[in-house]
Amino acid sequence: MNSQYIRHEVRGCETSNLRNFWEKAIEQQTQYLQNEKERQRRSALTKLRNEWMERLEKRIKMLRTHPEDPSS
């Protein structure tokens, strides 16, 4: 008998295990993404960036209104 014509039976328990594996992997990935999003939300980095942007904008505004004397 030619092997290309052999039908392989797929057992129900094998597909169930595979499905459970992928559902668990997806759930873990989703949980990781949620945790990462929460960590970034609690991070002080955004606040620090905003504070530095405000400082830089004030500095630029000050330099435009009071240019430094180039001879000094």
mmCIF file of the N, C-alpha and C atoms, coordinates in Angstrom:
data_MODEL
# 
_entry.id   MODEL 
# 
loop_
_atom_site.group_PDB 
_atom_site.id 
_atom_site.type_symbol 
_atom_site.label_atom_id 
_atom_site.label_alt_id 
_atom_site.label_comp_id 
_atom_site.label_asym_id 
_atom_site.label_entity_id 
_atom_site.label_seq_id 
_atom_site.pdbx_PDB_ins_code 
_atom_site.Cartn_x 
_atom_site.Cartn_y 
_atom_site.Cartn_z 
_atom_site.occupancy 
_atom_site.B_iso_or_equiv 
_atom_site.pdbx_formal_charge 
_atom_site.auth_seq_id 
_atom_site.auth_comp_id 
_atom_site.auth_asym_id 
_atom_site.auth_atom_id 
_atom_site.pdbx_PDB_model_num 
ATOM 1   N N  . MET A 1 1  ? 0.836   -1.179 0.000  1.00 0.00 ? 1  MET A N  1 
ATOM 2   C CA . MET A 1 1  ? 0.000   0.000  0.000  1.00 0.00 ? 1  MET A CA 1 
ATOM 3   C C  . MET A 1 1  ? 0.882   1.245  0.000  1.00 0.00 ? 1  MET A C  1 
ATOM 4   N N  . ASN A 1 2  ? 0.539   2.207  -0.808 1.00 0.00 ? 2  ASN A N  1 
ATOM 5   C CA . ASN A 1 2  ? 1.295   3.453  -0.913 1.00 0.00 ? 2  ASN A CA 1 
ATOM 6   C C  . ASN A 1 2  ? 1.001   4.309  0.313  1.00 0.00 ? 2  ASN A C  1 
ATOM 7   N N  . SER A 1 3  ? 2.065   4.856  0.942  1.00 0.00 ? 3  SER A N  1 
ATOM 8   C CA . SER A 1 3  ? 1.909   5.598  2.190  1.00 0.00 ? 3  SER A CA 1 
ATOM 9   C C  . SER A 1 3  ? 1.183   6.926  2.010  1.00 0.00 ? 3  SER A C  1 
ATOM 10  N N  . GLN A 1 4  ? 1.130   7.467  0.817  1.00 0.00 ? 4  GLN A N  1 
ATOM 11  C CA . GLN A 1 4  ? 0.447   8.744  0.627  1.00 0.00 ? 4  GLN A CA 1 
ATOM 12  C C  . GLN A 1 4  ? -1.061  8.601  0.732  1.00 0.00 ? 4  GLN A C  1 
ATOM 13  N N  . TYR A 1 5  ? -1.573  7.383  0.664  1.00 0.00 ? 5  TYR A N  1 
ATOM 14  C CA . TYR A 1 5  ? -3.007  7.167  0.742  1.00 0.00 ? 5  TYR A CA 1 
ATOM 15  C C  . TYR A 1 5  ? -3.470  6.697  2.114  1.00 0.00 ? 5  TYR A C  1 
ATOM 16  N N  . ILE A 1 6  ? -2.561  6.610  3.059  1.00 0.00 ? 6  ILE A N  1 
ATOM 17  C CA . ILE A 1 6  ? -2.945  6.191  4.407  1.00 0.00 ? 6  ILE A CA 1 
ATOM 18  C C  . ILE A 1 6  ? -3.587  7.358  5.125  1.00 0.00 ? 6  ILE A C  1 
ATOM 19  N N  . ARG A 1 7  ? -4.728  7.103  5.719  1.00 0.00 ? 7  ARG A N  1 
ATOM 20  C CA . ARG A 1 7  ? -5.407  8.146  6.491  1.00 0.00 ? 7  ARG A CA 1 
ATOM 21  C C  . ARG A 1 7  ? -4.947  8.050  7.929  1.00 0.00 ? 7  ARG A C  1 
ATOM 22  N N  . HIS A 1 8  ? -4.543  9.163  8.457  1.00 0.00 ? 8  HIS A N  1 
ATOM 23  C CA . HIS A 1 8  ? -4.137  9.212  9.855  1.00 0.00 ? 8  HIS A CA 1 
ATOM 24  C C  . HIS A 1 8  ? -5.319  9.682  10.678 1.00 0.00 ? 8  HIS A C  1 
ATOM 25  N N  . GLU A 1 9  ? -5.616  8.943  11.703 1.00 0.00 ? 9  GLU A N  1 
ATOM 26  C CA . GLU A 1 9  ? -6.724  9.294  12.578 1.00 0.00 ? 9  GLU A CA 1 
ATOM 27  C C  . GLU A 1 9  ? -6.253  10.345 13.578 1.00 0.00 ? 9  GLU A C  1 
ATOM 28  N N  . VAL A 1 10 ? -7.067  11.343 13.777 1.00 0.00 ? 10 VAL A N  1 
ATOM 29  C CA . VAL A 1 10 ? -6.784  12.368 14.774 1.00 0.00 ? 10 VAL A CA 1 
ATOM 30  C C  . VAL A 1 10 ? -7.693  12.078 15.949 1.00 0.00 ? 10 VAL A C  1 
ATOM 31  N N  . ARG A 1 11 ? -7.072  11.835 17.066 1.00 0.00 ? 11 ARG A N  1 
ATOM 32  C CA . ARG A 1 11 ? -7.849  11.506 18.251 1.00 0.00 ? 11 ARG A CA 1 
ATOM 33  C C  . ARG A 1 11 ? -8.362  12.783 18.912 1.00 0.00 ? 11 ARG A C  1 
ATOM 34  N N  . GLY A 1 12 ? -9.535  12.692 19.470 1.00 0.00 ? 12 GLY A N  1 
ATOM 35  C CA . GLY A 1 12 ? -10.154 13.832 20.122 1.00 0.00 ? 12 GLY A CA 1 
ATOM 36  C C  . GLY A 1 12 ? -9.350  14.354 21.299 1.00 0.00 ? 12 GLY A C  1 
ATOM 37  N N  . CYS A 1 13 ? -8.722  13.484 22.043 1.00 0.00 ? 13 CYS A N  1 
ATOM 38  C CA . CYS A 1 13 ? -7.962  13.939 23.204 1.00 0.00 ? 13 CYS A CA 1 
ATOM 39  C C  . CYS A 1 13 ? -6.717  14.714 22.778 1.00 0.00 ? 13 CYS A C  1 
ATOM 40  N N  . GLU A 1 14 ? -6.139  14.359 21.640 1.00 0.00 ? 14 GLU A N  1 
ATOM 41  C CA . GLU A 1 14 ? -4.959  15.080 21.165 1.00 0.00 ? 14 GLU A CA 1 
ATOM 42  C C  . GLU A 1 14 ? -5.317  16.513 20.772 1.00 0.00 ? 14 GLU A C  1 
ATOM 43  N N  . THR A 1 15 ? -6.434  16.695 20.088 1.00 0.00 ? 15 THR A N  1 
ATOM 44  C CA . THR A 1 15 ? -6.831  18.048 19.700 1.00 0.00 ? 15 THR A CA 1 
ATOM 45  C C  . THR A 1 15 ? -7.251  18.850 20.920 1.00 0.00 ? 15 THR A C  1 
ATOM 46  N N  . SER A 1 16 ? -7.846  18.188 21.890 1.00 0.00 ? 16 SER A N  1 
ATOM 47  C CA . SER A 1 16 ? -8.249  18.871 23.118 1.00 0.00 ? 16 SER A CA 1 
ATOM 48  C C  . SER A 1 16 ? -7.018  19.356 23.873 1.00 0.00 ? 16 SER A C  1 
ATOM 49  N N  . ASN A 1 17 ? -5.999  18.522 23.948 1.00 0.00 ? 17 ASN A N  1 
ATOM 50  C CA . ASN A 1 17 ? -4.753  18.929 24.620 1.00 0.00 ? 17 ASN A CA 1 
ATOM 51  C C  . ASN A 1 17 ? -4.094  20.092 23.898 1.00 0.00 ? 17 ASN A C  1 
ATOM 52  N N  . LEU A 1 18 ? -4.086  20.044 22.586 1.00 0.00 ? 18 LEU A N  1 
ATOM 53  C CA . LEU A 1 18 ? -3.488  21.120 21.797 1.00 0.00 ? 18 LEU A CA 1 
ATOM 54  C C  . LEU A 1 18 ? -4.263  22.417 21.995 1.00 0.00 ? 18 LEU A C  1 
ATOM 55  N N  . ARG A 1 19 ? -5.583  22.317 21.976 1.00 0.00 ? 19 ARG A N  1 
ATOM 56  C CA . ARG A 1 19 ? -6.417  23.499 22.197 1.00 0.00 ? 19 ARG A CA 1 
ATOM 57  C C  . ARG A 1 19 ? -6.189  24.073 23.589 1.00 0.00 ? 19 ARG A C  1 
ATOM 58  N N  . ASN A 1 20 ? -6.130  23.205 24.587 1.00 0.00 ? 20 ASN A N  1 
ATOM 59  C CA . ASN A 1 20 ? -5.878  23.669 25.950 1.00 0.00 ? 20 ASN A CA 1 
ATOM 60  C C  . ASN A 1 20 ? -4.517  24.344 26.065 1.00 0.00 ? 20 ASN A C  1 
ATOM 61  N N  . PHE A 1 21 ? -3.519  23.782 25.384 1.00 0.00 ? 21 PHE A N  1 
ATOM 62  C CA . PHE A 1 21 ? -2.182  24.370 25.401 1.00 0.00 ? 21 PHE A CA 1 
ATOM 63  C C  . PHE A 1 21 ? -2.218  25.801 24.862 1.00 0.00 ? 21 PHE A C  1 
ATOM 64  N N  . TRP A 1 22 ? -2.863  25.994 23.704 1.00 0.00 ? 22 TRP A N  1 
ATOM 65  C CA . TRP A 1 22 ? -2.892  27.314 23.086 1.00 0.00 ? 22 TRP A CA 1 
ATOM 66  C C  . TRP A 1 22 ? -3.761  28.286 23.864 1.00 0.00 ? 22 TRP A C  1 
ATOM 67  N N  . GLU A 1 23 ? -4.851  27.816 24.440 1.00 0.00 ? 23 GLU A N  1 
ATOM 68  C CA . GLU A 1 23 ? -5.680  28.693 25.275 1.00 0.00 ? 23 GLU A CA 1 
ATOM 69  C C  . GLU A 1 23 ? -4.891  29.180 26.488 1.00 0.00 ? 23 GLU A C  1 
ATOM 70  N N  . LYS A 1 24 ? -4.123  28.271 27.080 1.00 0.00 ? 24 LYS A N  1 
ATOM 71  C CA . LYS A 1 24 ? -3.305  28.649 28.235 1.00 0.00 ? 24 LYS A CA 1 
ATOM 72  C C  . LYS A 1 24 ? -2.208  29.638 27.813 1.00 0.00 ? 24 LYS A C  1 
ATOM 73  N N  . ALA A 1 25 ? -1.576  29.391 26.666 1.00 0.00 ? 25 ALA A N  1 
ATOM 74  C CA . ALA A 1 25 ? -0.524  30.291 26.174 1.00 0.00 ? 25 ALA A CA 1 
ATOM 75  C C  . ALA A 1 25 ? -1.091  31.681 25.900 1.00 0.00 ? 25 ALA A C  1 
ATOM 76  N N  . ILE A 1 26 ? -2.268  31.748 25.298 1.00 0.00 ? 26 ILE A N  1 
ATOM 77  C CA . ILE A 1 26 ? -2.906  33.036 24.996 1.00 0.00 ? 26 ILE A CA 1 
ATOM 78  C C  . ILE A 1 26 ? -3.283  33.745 26.292 1.00 0.00 ? 26 ILE A C  1 
ATOM 79  N N  . GLU A 1 27 ? -3.813  32.996 27.252 1.00 0.00 ? 27 GLU A N  1 
ATOM 80  C CA . GLU A 1 27 ? -4.191  33.592 28.537 1.00 0.00 ? 27 GLU A CA 1 
ATOM 81  C C  . GLU A 1 27 ? -2.962  34.157 29.267 1.00 0.00 ? 27 GLU A C  1 
ATOM 82  N N  . GLN A 1 28 ? -1.853  33.426 29.232 1.00 0.00 ? 28 GLN A N  1 
ATOM 83  C CA . GLN A 1 28 ? -0.621  33.903 29.866 1.00 0.00 ? 28 GLN A CA 1 
ATOM 84  C C  . GLN A 1 28 ? -0.119  35.171 29.178 1.00 0.00 ? 28 GLN A C  1 
ATOM 85  N N  . GLN A 1 29 ? -0.154  35.210 27.859 1.00 0.00 ? 29 GLN A N  1 
ATOM 86  C CA . GLN A 1 29 ? 0.291   36.378 27.106 1.00 0.00 ? 29 GLN A CA 1 
ATOM 87  C C  . GLN A 1 29 ? -0.598  37.581 27.413 1.00 0.00 ? 29 GLN A C  1 
ATOM 88  N N  . THR A 1 30 ? -1.908  37.348 27.480 1.00 0.00 ? 30 THR A N  1 
ATOM 89  C CA . THR A 1 30 ? -2.845  38.425 27.798 1.00 0.00 ? 30 THR A CA 1 
ATOM 90  C C  . THR A 1 30 ? -2.572  38.973 29.190 1.00 0.00 ? 30 THR A C  1 
ATOM 91  N N  . GLN A 1 31 ? -2.340  38.087 30.149 1.00 0.00 ? 31 GLN A N  1 
ATOM 92  C CA . GLN A 1 31 ? -2.052  38.511 31.518 1.00 0.00 ? 31 GLN A CA 1 
ATOM 93  C C  . GLN A 1 31 ? -0.743  39.301 31.568 1.00 0.00 ? 31 GLN A C  1 
ATOM 94  N N  . TYR A 1 32 ? 0.264   38.856 30.833 1.00 0.00 ? 32 TYR A N  1 
ATOM 95  C CA . TYR A 1 32 ? 1.544   39.560 30.791 1.00 0.00 ? 32 TYR A CA 1 
ATOM 96  C C  . TYR A 1 32 ? 1.351   40.970 30.234 1.00 0.00 ? 32 TYR A C  1 
ATOM 97  N N  . LEU A 1 33 ? 0.583   41.095 29.146 1.00 0.00 ? 33 LEU A N  1 
ATOM 98  C CA . LEU A 1 33 ? 0.357   42.405 28.541 1.00 0.00 ? 33 LEU A CA 1 
ATOM 99  C C  . LEU A 1 33 ? -0.403  43.335 29.487 1.00 0.00 ? 33 LEU A C  1 
ATOM 100 N N  . GLN A 1 34 ? -1.377  42.794 30.206 1.00 0.00 ? 34 GLN A N  1 
ATOM 101 C CA . GLN A 1 34 ? -2.116  43.600 31.177 1.00 0.00 ? 34 GLN A CA 1 
ATOM 102 C C  . GLN A 1 34 ? -1.200  44.066 32.303 1.00 0.00 ? 34 GLN A C  1 
ATOM 103 N N  . ASN A 1 35 ? -0.354  43.175 32.793 1.00 0.00 ? 35 ASN A N  1 
ATOM 104 C CA . ASN A 1 35 ? 0.592   43.534 33.860 1.00 0.00 ? 35 ASN A CA 1 
ATOM 105 C C  . ASN A 1 35 ? 1.570   44.606 33.384 1.00 0.00 ? 35 ASN A C  1 
ATOM 106 N N  . GLU A 1 36 ? 2.051   44.473 32.166 1.00 0.00 ? 36 GLU A N  1 
ATOM 107 C CA . GLU A 1 36 ? 2.995   45.439 31.608 1.00 0.00 ? 36 GLU A CA 1 
ATOM 108 C C  . GLU A 1 36 ? 2.331   46.809 31.436 1.00 0.00 ? 36 GLU A C  1 
ATOM 109 N N  . LYS A 1 37 ? 1.098   46.805 30.974 1.00 0.00 ? 37 LYS A N  1 
ATOM 110 C CA . LYS A 1 37 ? 0.358   48.057 30.805 1.00 0.00 ? 37 LYS A CA 1 
ATOM 111 C C  . LYS A 1 37 ? 0.169   48.749 32.158 1.00 0.00 ? 37 LYS A C  1 
ATOM 112 N N  . GLU A 1 38 ? -0.164  47.981 33.175 1.00 0.00 ? 38 GLU A N  1 
ATOM 113 C CA . GLU A 1 38 ? -0.342  48.534 34.520 1.00 0.00 ? 38 GLU A CA 1 
ATOM 114 C C  . GLU A 1 38 ? 0.986   49.059 35.071 1.00 0.00 ? 38 GLU A C  1 
ATOM 115 N N  . ARG A 1 39 ? 2.071   48.334 34.822 1.00 0.00 ? 39 ARG A N  1 
ATOM 116 C CA . ARG A 1 39 ? 3.387   48.767 35.286 1.00 0.00 ? 39 ARG A CA 1 
ATOM 117 C C  . ARG A 1 39 ? 3.763   50.098 34.644 1.00 0.00 ? 39 ARG A C  1 
ATOM 118 N N  . GLN A 1 40 ? 3.513   50.226 33.353 1.00 0.00 ? 40 GLN A N  1 
ATOM 119 C CA . GLN A 1 40 ? 3.824   51.465 32.652 1.00 0.00 ? 40 GLN A CA 1 
ATOM 120 C C  . GLN A 1 40 ? 2.943   52.611 33.145 1.00 0.00 ? 40 GLN A C  1 
ATOM 121 N N  . ARG A 1 41 ? 1.686   52.303 33.481 1.00 0.00 ? 41 ARG A N  1 
ATOM 122 C CA . ARG A 1 41 ? 0.779   53.335 33.976 1.00 0.00 ? 41 ARG A CA 1 
ATOM 123 C C  . ARG A 1 41 ? 1.270   53.879 35.321 1.00 0.00 ? 41 ARG A C  1 
ATOM 124 N N  . ARG A 1 42 ? 1.795   52.997 36.162 1.00 0.00 ? 42 ARG A N  1 
ATOM 125 C CA . ARG A 1 42 ? 2.280   53.416 37.474 1.00 0.00 ? 42 ARG A CA 1 
ATOM 126 C C  . ARG A 1 42 ? 3.675   54.030 37.421 1.00 0.00 ? 42 ARG A C  1 
ATOM 127 N N  . SER A 1 43 ? 4.344   53.895 36.303 1.00 0.00 ? 43 SER A N  1 
ATOM 128 C CA . SER A 1 43 ? 5.710   54.385 36.179 1.00 0.00 ? 43 SER A CA 1 
ATOM 129 C C  . SER A 1 43 ? 5.775   55.903 36.281 1.00 0.00 ? 43 SER A C  1 
ATOM 130 N N  . ALA A 1 44 ? 6.848   56.405 36.870 1.00 0.00 ? 44 ALA A N  1 
ATOM 131 C CA . ALA A 1 44 ? 7.053   57.849 37.006 1.00 0.00 ? 44 ALA A CA 1 
ATOM 132 C C  . ALA A 1 44 ? 7.650   58.452 35.733 1.00 0.00 ? 44 ALA A C  1 
ATOM 133 N N  . LEU A 1 45 ? 7.988   57.634 34.781 1.00 0.00 ? 45 LEU A N  1 
ATOM 134 C CA . LEU A 1 45 ? 8.659   58.104 33.574 1.00 0.00 ? 45 LEU A CA 1 
ATOM 135 C C  . LEU A 1 45 ? 7.831   59.138 32.815 1.00 0.00 ? 45 LEU A C  1 
ATOM 136 N N  . THR A 1 46 ? 6.539   58.907 32.668 1.00 0.00 ? 46 THR A N  1 
ATOM 137 C CA . THR A 1 46 ? 5.684   59.855 31.952 1.00 0.00 ? 46 THR A CA 1 
ATOM 138 C C  . THR A 1 46 ? 5.667   61.200 32.664 1.00 0.00 ? 46 THR A C  1 
ATOM 139 N N  . LYS A 1 47 ? 5.547   61.161 33.986 1.00 0.00 ? 47 LYS A N  1 
ATOM 140 C CA . LYS A 1 47 ? 5.537   62.401 34.768 1.00 0.00 ? 47 LYS A CA 1 
ATOM 141 C C  . LYS A 1 47 ? 6.861   63.149 34.607 1.00 0.00 ? 47 LYS A C  1 
ATOM 142 N N  . LEU A 1 48 ? 7.965   62.426 34.665 1.00 0.00 ? 48 LEU A N  1 
ATOM 143 C CA . LEU A 1 48 ? 9.277   63.047 34.505 1.00 0.00 ? 48 LEU A CA 1 
ATOM 144 C C  . LEU A 1 48 ? 9.444   63.658 33.114 1.00 0.00 ? 48 LEU A C  1 
ATOM 145 N N  . ARG A 1 49 ? 8.997   62.940 32.094 1.00 0.00 ? 49 ARG A N  1 
ATOM 146 C CA . ARG A 1 49 ? 9.088   63.473 30.729 1.00 0.00 ? 49 ARG A CA 1 
ATOM 147 C C  . ARG A 1 49 ? 8.303   64.772 30.601 1.00 0.00 ? 49 ARG A C  1 
ATOM 148 N N  . ASN A 1 50 ? 7.102   64.798 31.172 1.00 0.00 ? 50 ASN A N  1 
ATOM 149 C CA . ASN A 1 50 ? 6.283   66.010 31.102 1.00 0.00 ? 50 ASN A CA 1 
ATOM 150 C C  . ASN A 1 50 ? 6.951   67.166 31.837 1.00 0.00 ? 50 ASN A C  1 
ATOM 151 N N  . GLU A 1 51 ? 7.524   66.890 33.001 1.00 0.00 ? 51 GLU A N  1 
ATOM 152 C CA . GLU A 1 51 ? 8.215   67.943 33.755 1.00 0.00 ? 51 GLU A CA 1 
ATOM 153 C C  . GLU A 1 51 ? 9.400   68.499 32.957 1.00 0.00 ? 51 GLU A C  1 
ATOM 154 N N  . TRP A 1 52 ? 10.161  67.614 32.315 1.00 0.00 ? 52 TRP A N  1 
ATOM 155 C CA . TRP A 1 52 ? 11.304  68.076 31.525 1.00 0.00 ? 52 TRP A CA 1 
ATOM 156 C C  . TRP A 1 52 ? 10.849  68.860 30.299 1.00 0.00 ? 52 TRP A C  1 
ATOM 157 N N  . MET A 1 53 ? 9.749   68.457 29.693 1.00 0.00 ? 53 MET A N  1 
ATOM 158 C CA . MET A 1 53 ? 9.224   69.207 28.555 1.00 0.00 ? 53 MET A CA 1 
ATOM 159 C C  . MET A 1 53 ? 8.828   70.617 28.992 1.00 0.00 ? 53 MET A C  1 
ATOM 160 N N  . GLU A 1 54 ? 8.192   70.732 30.140 1.00 0.00 ? 54 GLU A N  1 
ATOM 161 C CA . GLU A 1 54 ? 7.815   72.050 30.661 1.00 0.00 ? 54 GLU A CA 1 
ATOM 162 C C  . GLU A 1 54 ? 9.060   72.898 30.923 1.00 0.00 ? 54 GLU A C  1 
ATOM 163 N N  . ARG A 1 55 ? 10.075  72.300 31.521 1.00 0.00 ? 55 ARG A N  1 
ATOM 164 C CA . ARG A 1 55 ? 11.322  73.031 31.785 1.00 0.00 ? 55 ARG A CA 1 
ATOM 165 C C  . ARG A 1 55 ? 11.959  73.520 30.493 1.00 0.00 ? 55 ARG A C  1 
ATOM 166 N N  . LEU A 1 56 ? 12.011  72.641 29.504 1.00 0.00 ? 56 LEU A N  1 
ATOM 167 C CA . LEU A 1 56 ? 12.619  73.019 28.229 1.00 0.00 ? 56 LEU A CA 1 
ATOM 168 C C  . LEU A 1 56 ? 11.821  74.124 27.536 1.00 0.00 ? 56 LEU A C  1 
ATOM 169 N N  . GLU A 1 57 ? 10.501  74.012 27.591 1.00 0.00 ? 57 GLU A N  1 
ATOM 170 C CA . GLU A 1 57 ? 9.672   75.060 26.979 1.00 0.00 ? 57 GLU A CA 1 
ATOM 171 C C  . GLU A 1 57 ? 9.879   76.398 27.672 1.00 0.00 ? 57 GLU A C  1 
ATOM 172 N N  . LYS A 1 58 ? 9.980   76.394 28.996 1.00 0.00 ? 58 LYS A N  1 
ATOM 173 C CA . LYS A 1 58 ? 10.229  77.638 29.738 1.00 0.00 ? 58 LYS A CA 1 
ATOM 174 C C  . LYS A 1 58 ? 11.600  78.202 29.390 1.00 0.00 ? 58 LYS A C  1 
ATOM 175 N N  . ARG A 1 59 ? 12.588  77.338 29.272 1.00 0.00 ? 59 ARG A N  1 
ATOM 176 C CA . ARG A 1 59 ? 13.946  77.771 28.925 1.00 0.00 ? 59 ARG A CA 1 
ATOM 177 C C  . ARG A 1 59 ? 13.966  78.394 27.530 1.00 0.00 ? 59 ARG A C  1 
ATOM 178 N N  . ILE A 1 60 ? 13.300  77.759 26.575 1.00 0.00 ? 60 ILE A N  1 
ATOM 179 C CA . ILE A 1 60 ? 13.248  78.290 25.212 1.00 0.00 ? 60 ILE A CA 1 
ATOM 180 C C  . ILE A 1 60 ? 12.545  79.639 25.201 1.00 0.00 ? 60 ILE A C  1 
ATOM 181 N N  . LYS A 1 61 ? 11.448  79.730 25.919 1.00 0.00 ? 61 LYS A N  1 
ATOM 182 C CA . LYS A 1 61 ? 10.711  80.992 25.998 1.00 0.00 ? 61 LYS A CA 1 
ATOM 183 C C  . LYS A 1 61 ? 11.580  82.094 26.601 1.00 0.00 ? 61 LYS A C  1 
ATOM 184 N N  . MET A 1 62 ? 12.312  81.753 27.662 1.00 0.00 ? 62 MET A N  1 
ATOM 185 C CA . MET A 1 62 ? 13.185  82.727 28.308 1.00 0.00 ? 62 MET A CA 1 
ATOM 186 C C  . MET A 1 62 ? 14.302  83.183 27.352 1.00 0.00 ? 62 MET A C  1 
ATOM 187 N N  . LEU A 1 63 ? 14.891  82.255 26.628 1.00 0.00 ? 63 LEU A N  1 
ATOM 188 C CA . LEU A 1 63 ? 15.965  82.601 25.692 1.00 0.00 ? 63 LEU A CA 1 
ATOM 189 C C  . LEU A 1 63 ? 15.458  83.464 24.547 1.00 0.00 ? 63 LEU A C  1 
ATOM 190 N N  . ARG A 1 64 ? 14.219  83.246 24.133 1.00 0.00 ? 64 ARG A N  1 
ATOM 191 C CA . ARG A 1 64 ? 13.659  84.050 23.052 1.00 0.00 ? 64 ARG A CA 1 
ATOM 192 C C  . ARG A 1 64 ? 13.339  85.474 23.515 1.00 0.00 ? 64 ARG A C  1 
ATOM 193 N N  . THR A 1 65 ? 12.898  85.610 24.757 1.00 0.00 ? 65 THR A N  1 
ATOM 194 C CA . THR A 1 65 ? 12.542  86.949 25.252 1.00 0.00 ? 65 THR A CA 1 
ATOM 195 C C  . THR A 1 65 ? 13.762  87.705 25.759 1.00 0.00 ? 65 THR A C  1 
ATOM 196 N N  . HIS A 1 66 ? 14.754  86.996 26.280 1.00 0.00 ? 66 HIS A N  1 
ATOM 197 C CA . HIS A 1 66 ? 15.972  87.626 26.806 1.00 0.00 ? 66 HIS A CA 1 
ATOM 198 C C  . HIS A 1 66 ? 17.199  86.939 26.205 1.00 0.00 ? 66 HIS A C  1 
ATOM 199 N N  . PRO A 1 67 ? 17.539  87.251 24.967 1.00 0.00 ? 67 PRO A N  1 
ATOM 200 C CA . PRO A 1 67 ? 18.712  86.613 24.366 1.00 0.00 ? 67 PRO A CA 1 
ATOM 201 C C  . PRO A 1 67 ? 19.977  86.944 25.154 1.00 0.00 ? 67 PRO A C  1 
ATOM 202 N N  . GLU A 1 68 ? 20.829  85.952 25.266 1.00 0.00 ? 68 GLU A N  1 
ATOM 203 C CA . GLU A 1 68 ? 22.083  86.166 25.986 1.00 0.00 ? 68 GLU A CA 1 
ATOM 204 C C  . GLU A 1 68 ? 23.002  87.063 25.161 1.00 0.00 ? 68 GLU A C  1 
ATOM 205 N N  . ASP A 1 69 ? 23.821  87.838 25.841 1.00 0.00 ? 69 ASP A N  1 
ATOM 206 C CA . ASP A 1 69 ? 24.753  88.745 25.177 1.00 0.00 ? 69 ASP A CA 1 
ATOM 207 C C  . ASP A 1 69 ? 25.907  87.918 24.609 1.00 0.00 ? 69 ASP A C  1 
ATOM 208 N N  . PRO A 1 70 ? 26.108  87.894 23.281 1.00 0.00 ? 70 PRO A N  1 
ATOM 209 C CA . PRO A 1 70 ? 27.170  87.080 22.689 1.00 0.00 ? 70 PRO A CA 1 
ATOM 210 C C  . PRO A 1 70 ? 28.563  87.578 23.011 1.00 0.00 ? 70 PRO A C  1 
ATOM 211 N N  . SER A 1 71 ? 28.727  88.827 23.446 1.00 0.00 ? 71 SER A N  1 
ATOM 212 C CA . SER A 1 71 ? 30.070  89.362 23.731 1.00 0.00 ? 71 SER A CA 1 
ATOM 213 C C  . SER A 1 71 ? 30.594  88.911 25.085 1.00 0.00 ? 71 SER A C  1 
ATOM 214 N N  . SER A 1 72 ? 29.764  88.349 25.949 1.00 0.00 ? 72 SER A N  1 
ATOM 215 C CA . SER A 1 72 ? 30.230  87.962 27.282 1.00 0.00 ? 72 SER A CA 1 
ATOM 216 C C  . SER A 1 72 ? 30.700  86.541 27.348 1.00 0.00 ? 72 SER A C  1 
# 
